[in-house]
Amino acid sequence: MRWIRHLLLDDIAVRRDFPRPVLGAIERAIATQEKRHRGELRFVVEGGLPLGPLLAGRTARERALDVFSRLRIWDTEDNAGVLVYLLLADRRVEIVADRGIHARVGTAAWDAICGEMQAAFAGGRFEAGAILGIEAISDLLAGHFPPGDDNPNELPDTPVVL
C-alpha cells in the first residue's frame, strides 16, 4: 500500500496542498522568525519518495537526514540549522536539528512540534501547520541562540519542493 501512495502522489497533489501563495507565506514566516535568533530554518515538502529510496524501504526520517545533508543545513556558524521535512505520502513530519541546538533542546521537543504540525496537516491546514511549526522552532532557537549584532542569513528561506 505504501508503494502505491508514493507512486501516485505527484507534483499536482503537492501543489494542491502547498500552492505558491502558501509557499510564499512559509518563506516570509521563516525570514521573519530568523530575525529572532541566530538559527537557520529550512522547510522541505516531498510528495512521495523517488523509486530508489522507496524500493530500499527508506523511512521519512532517513530521507529527512539525507535532505538535511544535501542542503547543507549543518553548515552554519552556530550549528543551529533546523530542517522541517514533510513527506506527504507517509503523512509524516520530521525535524532534523544540527548538533548545536539539538544538544540543548532534545528529541521530545522536536517530537511535540512534529505532532502539532501533523495534526494541523491532517485537518487540511497546511499553511497554518507550517507556520505553527516554524514559530515553535523559532521560540526554542531564540531561547538558546538569541540574535547578536551580526545575524547573517546563512541559508535560503525559500521552501523546497522535491
C-alpha positions in Angstrom: 0.0 0.0 0.0 2.9 2.4 0.8 4.3 2.0 -2.7 1.0 2.9 -4.3 0.7 6.1 -2.2 4.3 7.1 -3.1 4.0 6.4 -6.8 0.6 8.1 -7.2 1.3 11.2 -5.1 2.6 13.6 -7.8 3.5 17.2 -8.1 -0.1 18.2 -8.7 -1.0 16.8 -5.2 1.9 18.7 -3.6 0.9 21.9 -5.4 -2.7 21.5 -4.3 -1.7 21.4 -0.6 1.3 23.9 -1.0 0.4 26.3 -3.8 2.6 29.3 -4.5 0.8 31.6 -2.0 1.3 29.1 0.8 5.0 28.6 -0.1 5.3 32.4 -0.1 3.7 32.7 3.3 6.1 30.0 4.6 9.1 31.8 3.2 8.0 35.1 4.8 7.5 33.3 8.1 11.0 31.9 8.0 12.5 35.3 7.1 10.6 37.0 10.0 11.3 34.3 12.6 15.0 34.1 11.8 15.4 37.7 12.9 14.6 36.5 16.4 17.6 34.2 16.7 20.9 33.0 15.1 19.5 29.7 13.9 18.6 28.8 10.3 15.4 27.1 9.2 14.7 25.2 6.0 11.2 23.8 5.0 11.1 20.9 2.6 8.0 19.1 1.3 8.0 16.0 -0.8 5.0 14.2 -2.3 6.4 10.7 -2.4 9.8 9.1 -2.3 11.7 8.5 -5.6 11.7 4.9 -6.7 15.2 4.1 -5.4 14.7 5.1 -1.8 11.2 3.6 -1.9 12.4 0.2 -3.1 15.1 0.4 -0.4 12.4 0.8 2.2 13.7 4.2 3.4 11.7 5.9 6.1 10.7 9.5 6.3 13.3 10.1 8.9 16.1 8.6 6.8 15.0 10.7 3.8 15.0 13.8 6.1 18.5 13.1 7.2 19.6 12.8 3.5 17.9 16.1 2.7 19.5 17.8 5.7 22.9 16.7 4.5 22.2 17.5 0.8 21.0 21.0 1.6 24.0 21.6 3.9 21.8 22.7 6.8 24.6 21.6 9.1 26.8 24.3 7.6 26.0 27.2 9.9 28.2 29.2 12.2 26.5 28.1 15.5 25.5 24.6 14.3 21.9 25.7 14.8 20.3 24.7 11.5 16.9 23.1 11.6 15.1 21.2 8.8 11.3 20.7 8.7 10.7 17.9 6.3 7.2 16.8 5.2 6.6 13.5 3.3 3.0 13.8 2.2 2.7 10.1 1.1 3.5 8.9 4.6 1.8 11.8 6.3 5.0 12.4 8.3 6.7 15.5 9.6 10.3 15.1 10.6 12.5 17.7 12.2 16.3 17.3 11.9 18.3 19.7 14.0 22.0 20.4 13.9 24.0 19.3 17.0 24.3 22.8 18.4 20.6 23.2 19.0 19.7 19.5 19.4 22.0 19.1 22.3 20.2 21.9 24.1 16.6 21.0 23.2 16.4 17.2 22.8 14.2 14.9 20.9 11.0 15.3 23.0 10.6 19.0 22.0 11.0 18.2 18.3 8.6 15.3 18.5 6.0 17.6 20.1 6.3 20.2 17.4 6.0 17.4 14.7 2.8 16.2 16.4 1.3 19.6 16.4 2.2 20.1 12.7 0.9 16.7 11.7 -2.5 17.4 13.4 -2.8 20.7 11.5 -1.9 19.0 8.2 -4.4 16.1 8.9 -7.1 18.8 9.2 -6.0 20.3 5.8 -4.5 23.4 7.4 -1.2 23.3 5.6 -0.2 26.9 5.8 -1.2 27.2 9.4 0.6 24.0 10.4 3.8 25.0 8.7 3.8 28.4 10.3 2.9 27.0 13.7 6.0 24.7 13.4 8.3 27.5 12.3 7.2 29.7 15.2 7.6 26.9 17.7 11.1 26.1 16.5 12.0 29.7 16.5 10.9 30.0 20.1 13.4 27.3 21.0 16.1 28.8 18.9 15.5 32.3 20.4 15.9 30.9 23.9 19.3 29.3 23.1 20.7 31.4 20.2 19.5 35.0 20.6 20.4 37.3 17.8 23.6 39.2 18.1 24.9 42.4 16.5 25.8 40.3 13.4 23.0 38.0 12.4 23.6 36.9 8.8 21.1 34.9 6.8 23.3 31.8 6.2 20.7 29.6 4.3 17.9 30.4 1.9 14.5 31.0 3.3 12.6 29.7 0.3 10.8 26.4 0.9 11.9 23.4 -1.3 9.5 21.2 -3.1 11.1 17.9 -4.1 
